[in-house]
Amino acid sequence: MRSKVYFAAASVKEKQGILERIEHAINLEFSSIIEKGEIVAIKVHLGEAGNTRYIRPIFLRKVVEFVKSKGGRPFVTDTTTLYRYKRANLFDYLETARSNGFTPETLGCPIIIADGFKNTGVEVEIQNPLRLSKVKVAQSIYEADCMISISHTTFHPFVTPASSIKNIGMGCVTKETKLRMHTTNARPLYKSEKCIRCGICIKVCLGNAFKKVDEEIKFSPSKCIGCGFCIAECPGSALQVSWDEVSTIDVQKGVIDSFRGVSQTFKKNRLGFINLSLDVTLLCDCVRRSDIPVIPDLGAFISRDALAVDKANYDLINKQVGYPDGKLWNKTWEDVGEFLTPGIGVLRFFQMGHGAGIGSIDYELIEI
């Protein structure tokens, strides 16, 4: 059976803009997801400091209003980052969100960073995993009754399209899971020459892997539990992720396993997915400086099947022309993801996801 994917074009048609058509689509597709009084997580990437292509707050506001109209109690959420910049801890992330225009006042509901002050999550086991047998789902997302994902579709070095599957698989788990997803060595690289001897790693390490000896910080890898907390907190960049120790296919397998782990914390048919194909850039919203888009604006894709909505989104992207002066301008391709990131294996990713049972690659596209 084909999954339904609704499509709302970015252009104005019959005096309706994209917001009106998104509202119509989510009423058709998501009304049965929410029961009165339930807590509804609205999962979104709120944009890194310096990024300018992230999702506009008005789209979140529309979803918040929808949830309230169904009697739900919404909160907008994301998790802190593994890398060290302006979203690595709760305080910095909330300040970045405010600077980007996301506040309880503009959205109409609370903003809750799901892994909290101390990278808190609930461990979930994965049956027949591709790579990760366990993942830690961020606490507030784990405790929600249902969830609506709003993804800004972009390209990505490891996972293209960086849409619903990535938004949930990478974005709903703790640093520990993110670290294991991105590297085969679930421990940080310690570069002592960059250490400023502040001692923060000693304070935050859950495995007591750091200690000060003769005014020098010593790291014991055998004691490291791979939580990733020290990487985000180190102000001197002495602790880093071993980015080069993992292949693209391994990251993709980890994302799929993590998506399965997050999904299984919710009852069946309690998840909804929205992809916004506006300002589609070569890199995701984690970058500090936004380049111009690679294709013109498409619109929004809405479904209860994350794999189907990503596949429909990608198929339509693949039919577009390049954005003027962008990376695809005056170029031709058969597979746009492979053209931009050779070896990324977009079709392989969809096939792996389908084989793992996270959704269907057979869909019915319904234009609103």
Summary of the structure (lengths in Angstrom):
residues: 368
radius of gyration: 20.2
end to end distance: 20.9
largest distance: 73.4
contacts: 1289
relative contact order: 0.18
helix: 33%
strand: 20%
